[in-house]
Amino acid sequence: MADDILIIGAGQAAAQAVQSLRAEGFAGPIRIFGDEPYAPYQRPPLSKKFLAGEIGYDRVELKGHDFYAQSGVETHWGTRVTEIDRKNKRIFTAEGREYPYGKLILAMGSRVRELNVPGFDLKGVHYLRNIDDVKAIQEHFRDGTKMVVVGGGYIGLEVAAVAAKRGIDVTVLETADRVLARVVDPIVSQFYERVHREAGVKIETGVTVSGFEGTDRITAVTSGEGKEYPCDFVVVGIGIIPNTALAVEAGLEVENGIVVDEFCRTSDPDICAAGDCTSHPNAVYGRRLRLESVHNAIEQGKTAAATLAGKQKPYDQVPWFWSDQYDLKLQIVGLSAGYTEAVVRGDPENSRSFAVFYLKDGVLVAVDAVNRAPEFMMAKVLTQKKAKLDPARIRDESIGVKEIAG
Amino acid sequence: MAKITYIEHDGTEHTIEVENGVSLMEAAVKQGIPGIDGDCGGACACATCMVFVPEEWQGKLAGIETMEETMLEFCEHSAENSRLCCQIIASNELDGIRLTLPESQH
C-alpha cells in the first residue's frame, strides 16, 4: 500500500506542511497539487505592497526555487484535483490522472464570495484573491481613473488605501452602517473612516449594490437606494468562502469548513486538513472557529504534519491578524465577537495610535492595536491566559502596558 | 553574499548563502529552516523570527529601530542580544555570522 502523503492545495498551510513533514522526520514520498500556476506564495501582501508595486513575485513567493526539489517533493502546479476516492485511497486530477495516497492533507484555502448582480460579468469588475487578480487590477492604475470598492472590510480598505496613494479617485460602498462592522467596535470604524476621508477616499455606508452598468466595460455601479456611482473599474471585497467541495463529495464531515480536531484530523483518520478551509475546536474560546489568517494556516500546517508523522502537536492558539493602511499598522489579537465592553487606551480622535481592548464579562477576548505594538504583544499573552482586566487600568496610560493586568 | 548559520535550540545547524539585500528572515523561510516562521512576511508585526546574536557580531548590524525594539521588549524569552531577523539585511559584513534560535519558536 502507498505510504505517499499527498497535499491538495498550494498556499501557506501546504508549504508549511511540506517543511514540517520533513522536519518531523517523514521520509516517504510527498506530492503537492495546486490549481494556480504558481508555487505557494503569501497572500497578505497582495492587497498591500504587491498591489502598490513595491514588491514583486520573488518577494511573495514563500519558498526558494530549489526548496521543493531539495525536500524531495513532487510538485504539480496548475493541476486541479477533481475527486478524492477514499475507498480506494486515490485522487483524480482534471487531466484524468490518478495518484494513490497513504495519507492526505487538505489545504484548499478559500475563494472570494461573488456578487451576483446584473452586469457581474462586465469587463472592469475585479476581485482580489490571487496574483493574477492583482495584475488585472494594476492595469487600471493610472492617475485620475475612478474606482469603486464594494465592501468596507479589510481587503476593500487596503485596496482603497493603495489606490488613493496612487492618485486614483476612490469610492468605498458598504452595506452596513459603518466600515469593518463585522469585526471591530464603532470607535475603530470611525477612526478608519476618518483616516480614509482625510486621504481623499469617499466612503458611503448603508449602500446596497444592485447592479453594474455598461455594455462591454463597467461604467457605473448602481445601488438599491437609487444612486449611481460612475467608475472605470470596480474591486469587490465582500468576504471569502472555504473550499470544501472536494471534502463534501468525499463524504467527510463539513460544517462551516472541514471539521477537524485539535490535531487537524478530519472524520477520516487518514486525512488531515489545515488552514482557511477548516473548522477547529478552539480551546481559548471554547467553540469551533473557522479562521482566515496566515497564522492559522502556518500553525495548522505544522500540526497536521506532526500528526501524520506520528507525533502530537495540538493546535491551541489565540488567532491574530494584521492590516496595513497608509502609515497605520493594525495588529489584532483574538476575536471580539460577543464582547460586552470596549475599552479604549489612547486617543483615536486626535492621534494615529491607540488600542481597543474587548472584554467579555471582564475577561479579555480581543485587542485591536493601531500603531501600538506593546499593547498587541501584551494582549497575545493576556488573551491566551483569559485574563480578567480592570477597565480603569486599561484606560490609564500612566500605568505601563506590562502592569495593566495588575 | 553572506554565509549565515542558524542554530536550532537543539543544536542542529543550518548554513545557507544569502544574497546581499535580502532579510535573514526571508532567506531562512525560503530555505525552510525550522524555527523561523515569519508569519507577517517581514512587516515587523509578529515576532516569530527572533534570533540571538553573539556579542562580537552586534556591532556589524544596523541599529535597532523603535518598532523592533518594542516588539522585542514585549516578546517572551527575549534577551539583551535578541533581534528580529526580518530586520537584519544580508551584506558582505555579515559573512560567517552564527545566529541561535529560541526554544519558544520550535
Interface residues (C-beta under 8 A of the other chain):
Chain A: V18 Q19 S20 R22 A23 Q42 P44 P45 R59 V60 E61 L62 K63 G64 F67 S71 V294 H295 I298 W320 W322 D324 K329 Q331 A373 P374 M377 M378 V381 V401 K402
Chain B: E26 V29 K30 Q31 G32 P34 D37 D39 C40 G41 A43 A45 C46 A47 M67 T70 M71 E73 F74 C75 E76
